[in-house]
Structure formats: C-alpha cells, structure tokens
Amino acid sequence: MPDFQIGLLFSTSGPYSALGQSARDGALLALEEVNAAGEVRLRARIADPQGVPSEYERLIGEMVKDGDINHVVGGITSWSRKDMIPVLERHGGLLWYPCPYEGFETSDNVVYLGACANQHLLPIIDHVAQQPLDGAFLVGSNYVWGWETLRVARERLADRGIPIVGESYLPLGDQETAHLMTEIAASRPGVIVNSLIGPSNHAFMRALTQLKEDGLDVTVVSANQTEADLDALGSAADGMLTIAAWFESLADAQTAQLRSRIAARFGPDYRASCYFATAYTAVKLLAHGLARAGRDDPRSVFQAVAGIEYQTVLGPISVDPITRHTSLTPRLAVARRGAFEITANPGSSVAPDPYLTRVAAAPRVAEGRPNLRIVS
C-alpha cells in the first residue's frame, strides 16, 4: 500500500479556535477512513499555529522545506493563507484550503475547496435584497476577509439601490462592541452584513440582541456562520441568515451516513460544520489524487483530480483546472433554536468565479442612483 505523509495545519487554539477544531476533526475523520479503506495510507503531521499569522508561515515552512511533506490541508483565515503561499511557492508544496474566502486569488500552490463570493456572498445578498430595505450596515473583522467581502457586498447592495448607512471593523478577537451598537441604533439599518469571526462575532451578536429587544427590526446575514458558532451564540443567533455548501441538517443519504460516523467517532452531541465537511472532503480528494498519481508530486496529484466530477458529502464537486477553485452547491439557511434550517437548496452546483468576471448584473437597479464623480 502506498504510504504518504501530509500536513494538517489548523488553529485549534487562539481567536478562531472553534473553526480550526471543526476543520481539523473533519480532516482526521477522513484520514482514518482513507487508511481503513486501504487504497493508500496517510500519516499526518499536525500543527497548531494558534491563530498567529507568522506561526502559519513558520510551521508550514517546517513541513514542506525538506520535501518530506508535499501536501498540507489547512488554514482558516485568508490572512493565514496569504502568509503560507510564498513559502509554498519557494518549496513547491500544495495547500488544500477548505474555507470560504473572498476570491480574487489564484495560486498554483493552492487548491481552493471553499466557496468564493459568487457561491456565498452574492446569492445571500440577492436573496435578502428581494425585500424593501431602508439601509445596510456592514461589519467585519479587520483583515482581508472582512475588507473584501464587505467591498463586494457594498457594491452589490448599491446596485440594488440599498444605501450603506454604516461600515465598521474589529481587530481579530476584539470583543468591544459598544460603539457598534451606538452606530446601529442611530442608523436603524434593515440588514446587517456580518463578516466577523470568532469571539468578535459572538460578542457582536449577543450585544445586538438587546437592540432587537428594544425594537430594532433588522436581519443579519453572513457568509461564514456555521454550526461551530451556534453553541457560543445561543439564542442570539435566532433569525440569522447564512449560506454554505453544507449543513448538518441536510436531508441526503451522504450527510446521514456522515452524521452517523461523526456520532460514532466524536459523540452524539458533536456539532459538525461546513468547515468540518470541506476539510473532510479535502483529505478524501487528496487521497484519491495520490492513489491515481501513484506519487505525491503536487503537479501530478492536482492533474489527477482536476476537471473530474466527484460525488461527495458536499454534493457534486469538481475542481476547475484553470482557476483551481471548486464547484459547490450554495444552500441558504436560517438559525432557529440552536440549529440551521435550510430554506433554499438549488440542487445543483455553481461553477466558481473567483474574479467575478461572469456574474450577472444585480436583478434590480434602483433608478436615480447617483453617478460617481471626482472629488478633490
């Protein structure tokens, strides 16, 4: 049986540890199943960067610099991914990145398994914008994911004639939200686009509950909320709209089987998330590529998996051989009583468009939208 060593690089401690733990657990379950199946054997070198960007750079360097490891499944934030790419370029490693991200990137050293903006942010913005909205407030974590997702959201909302009444960012891990509540109470938005992650997100959503109890009628939408957040959010999540390629409430045979294996491995109360399911899929796809290629050369493995449709727990997926991004099925869901209820499931995958070059115009453009002008 061919034997390969891979890296698993997830922050299971630090400011977004719940997301890292979920993804790592999904990767480990897939690794155990691959080894049990016997087509290839995978040995994992596991490291925890603790949410520190420089640690991602150092740890992935230690993994790939000697050529013992050519494939790493990992990374949560775009900050961490962008710090890892130069190291991978120097040493020839391949990152299998399992998280939704903002797009506008293609690297020969990355396989993008997570959704990009045309598969998460644009569908949820178009969905909520079908109803009349007085204004939108944008809030995100202060790094590239927050900046870029909110930029795309701002442009899409403007195309729908919805004014932006406020925009603010919090440093990763910052839980001071009083100033945000003051701004939101004053601007009275109809929708909040929330790109916060980790404890910042939890603090924000809990604080927002008080404004809602005081009469604020607002819908919160997010492209990155998963089951990994629900226990920490509690009732503060109720009514929040989110979108993902996978929810544990999916009613299909593959998800039912996966839930059964998750319960056996991690216990009946374990909450799996899209991060779990995508990291799980990443390891399964990597193992398939290693088996087909018969070696772990990154170019050969990528060529072995690209352009082929696979039936996975995420539904049908295929990795585009040019953009290296993955077709995915975007499902809309609303949080109610500690779970996500799926409200829209297109039933087919959406091709990735990381640079938004094929995106159709917004369904409704408001008349009288002011023209851009040069100011001095």
N, C-alpha and C positions, 0 to 999 in steps of 0.2 A: 504494500500500500504506500503510495507517495506521501511523504511527510514534509510539511511546510510550517515555518514559524511566521506568525503575523503579530502585529501590534494592536492593542486596544488602548486608546488614549482618550479617556473621558474624565471630566472633573466631577468626582463623586464627593468632593467637599468644596467649600467656597460659596460664592454668591448665587450660583445656579445649580447647586448640587443635586436637587431633585430631578432635574432634566438629565444630568450626567448619569445618575444612578439608573434611571429608567433605560437610557440608551445602552449602558454597559450590560445591564441584565438581559436585554434583548439579544445583544451580541453573544453573550455567554451561553444563552439557551440554544441559539443557532449552532454555535461551535460544538456543544455537546451532542446535538442531533446529527451534525455532519460526521463527527467521529463515530457515533453509533451506527450510521449507515455504512461506513467502511469504504467509500469510494476514494476519499483522501483523508489524511489525518492532519488536523490543525493543532498547533501548540501556540498558546497566546502569551505574549509578554504584556503585562498590564501595568499602566502607569496613571497616576492621578496628578494633573497639573494644578489642581486646587483653584481653578478659575483665574490663574495668573498668566497673562499672555506670554511673558518671557519664559515661563516654565514649559509651555507648549513647544516653543522653539527649541529649548534645551533638550527636552525629553524625546521629541521626535528625531532630533539630531542623533541622540544616543542610540535610537532604534535603527536608523537607516544608514548611518555613516559607514559601517563596516560591510554592508551588503548581506548581513545575516537575515535582515527583515526588509522585504521589498514592498510590503502592503501593510497599511495602517488603517484601521477603521476607527474613526473618532472625530473629535471636535464638536462643540456645540455652537459657540458664537462665531460670527463672521470675523471678529477681531482675531480669535484664535486661528481660524483657517488661514487668514491672510498672513499671520506670522509664521505658519508652518510651510506655506507654499515655497518661499525662497530656499528653505532647507531641502525640501523635496526636489526642487529643480537642480540643486547642486549635486545631490547624491542619487537622483534617479528613482526615488520612491514614488508610490502611488497612494493617495489618500482617498478612502471611500467615505464620503461625507454624508451623514444620514439626516441632516436637519434642514428644515425650511430656511430659506435665506432670501436676500433682497434681489438677487440677479446681477446682471451687468458684470459678469466674470466668466471666463473660460480658461482653464489651465490644463495643459497636457498631463499634469501630475495630480489631477483630481477626477473622481467620478462623483457626480452630483446626484445623490439619491433622493434628496429632499426637494420639496416644491419650490419653484421660483414664483415671481409676482403674478404672472398670468394664470398660475394654478392655485393661488391662495388669495392675495390681496384684492386683485381686480374683481373676481367673482363676488366676494363678500361686500365690497363697496357698491357694486352694481345692484346687488340684492337689497341692501338697506336703502339705497337711493331711490327705489321704486316708490317710496312713500314721501310725502312732503316733509322737508326738514328745514328748520329755521337756521341752522348753522352747525358746524362741526368743530370739535375741539380735538387736537392731536397731541398725544403724549407718548413719549418713548424713552428707552434707555439711551444714554449719551455715548453711543458708538455707532459704527457703520450700519448695523441692522436698523436701529431706530431712525437714523437720519434718512436712509434711503427708502425704507418702507413708507415713512411719512411723506417724503417728497412725492413718491408715486401716488399715495393716497390724496395728497393735496391737489395734484394735477387732475386726477380722475374726478374728485369732488367738484373742482372748479368747472370742469367740462359739463358736469351735471347741473351747474348753476347753484351749487350749495356753497355759501360763504364759509371761510375759515375764521372762526371767532377767537381762536387761541391756539398756541403751539408751545409746548414746553418739554424739557428733557431732564432726566435724573441720572446722576452717575450710577454705575452698576452697584447694586447693593444699598443705595441710599433709600431710607425709609421716611424721610421728612417730606410730607405731602401737604402740609397745611396751606402753603402758598398756592398749590394747585387747586385745592378746594375753594379758596377765595376767588381765584380766576374763574373757575367753572360756575360757582354760584352767581358771579356777576354777569357772565356771558350767556348763561342759560342755553347751552347747545342742545340740539335734538339728538346728536350722535357723538360719541367719543370713540375715536380710533386709538386703540391701546396697543402699543408695541413695547411695553415694559416687560422685563423678565425677572424671575426670581423674587426675592423679598421686596424689591421695589414695587413689583406688580401686586403682591399680596397686600402691602400696606396701602397702596392706592385704592384697590377695590374695596377694602374694608372701610376706608375713610369715606368713599363715595356712597356707601350705604346710608350714612347719616344724612347726606344731602337728598337722597331719594326719599328717606322717611320724612324729610322736611318739605317734600312736594316737588322736587326736581324730576321731570319726566324725560329721561334720557336712555338711549340704547347704547350699550358698549359693544363694540365689535373688535375682534382680534384675529390675527392670522397666526398666532403662536401659542394660544392657550390649549392645554391638553389635560388629560386625566391626572398627570403628575402635579398639577396645580390645585386640583379640586379639594383635596383634604385640607390644605392650608387656607384656602379661600372660604370654605364652608358656605353659609347662606349668602355671602357677599357675591358669589358667582351667579346666583339665580338671575336668569334673563339675559345673560351674556351670550352673544352670538360668536361662534368661532368656525373655522374651516380647517380641514385636514384631510390627508389621504387615508387615514384610518382612525376609527374609534372602537373602543372595546364593545360598544353596543351594536356594531354591525351584525346583521342577521344573515350571514352567509356561512357555508359549510367550513371554509378555511378558517374563518375567525372563531367559529365554535370549537374547532379542533385545537386551535392555538390557545384559546382560553382554558381548555381542559389541561393542556400541557403546562401552561403557566401556573394553574392552581396546584398541579402535582409538584412542580418544581419550587415555587415560591410561596405557596399557601393560598387558601381560598379567598383571602381578603386583599390580595395583591392587586394594585391598580396599574394596568398596563396603559401605555400611551402611544401616540404616533411615533415618538422618539424610539420607544421600545420596538415597535413593529418595523420601522425603517432600518434600524441597526440590525435587527434580526434578518431582514431581507438582504442587507448589505453583505453579511457574512455568508449567507446561503449563495448569493450571486458570485461572490469572490471564490467560494469553494468550487462552484460549478466551472468558473473560468480556469481555475488551477487544474481541475481534472481534465478539461478539454485541451488545455495548452500542454499539460504534462510537465510544466516547469513554472517558476514564479516570476519570470521576466515580465515587468509591468506592461510593456507593449503587447506581448503575446497574450497575456491574460485579458487585457482590455479588448483586443481584437476578437477573442474567443467569446465574449459576452455581448458586444455592441451590436445593435441592429436586429436583435432577436427578441420576439415577444415571449415573456415568461408569465405563467400564472402563479401569483404569489399571494401572501396574506393581504397585500395592498391592492389586490386586483391585478388586472393585466398591466404589465410594465414593459418598457423597452428603453434601452439607453441609446440616445442619438449618437452615432459615431462621429459626428462633427462637433456638436456643442458639448457632448459628454454629459448632458442632462437627461433626466428620466421622465417619460410619460407617466402621468399619475391621474387618479380619479379624485377630483376635489369634492368633498362632502361637507355640507353645511350642517351645523348642529347648534342647539341652544342648551345652556346649562340649566337644569332643574333638579332640585333636591339631591345634589351631590353626584349627578351623572349627566352625560351629554345625550340628548335626544336628537337623532338625525332628522332634519327637516327637509333636506334636499340631497338626492343622490343621483347624479346624471347617468350612472350605469355604464359609462364608458370613459376611457382615459382621455386626457387632454395633453397634446404634444407640448413640450417645454418651449418657451420663447424667452430666453433669459435676457435678451436685449430689447424686448417688446417691439420688435420690428413688424410683427404680423397682427398686432392687436387691433381689433375693430374700434372705430370711434365709439365713445360713450353713447348709449341708446337715446339720450335726450340732452340736447344742448340748450341751455337757457338763452332766451332772446335778451338782447341788451347787455350781454357780458362785456365789460369794458375791455378795450384793446390795450395791449401792452404799450408802454410809452417810455422814452428815455428820460431819466431824471438826473439832475446834477446836484 
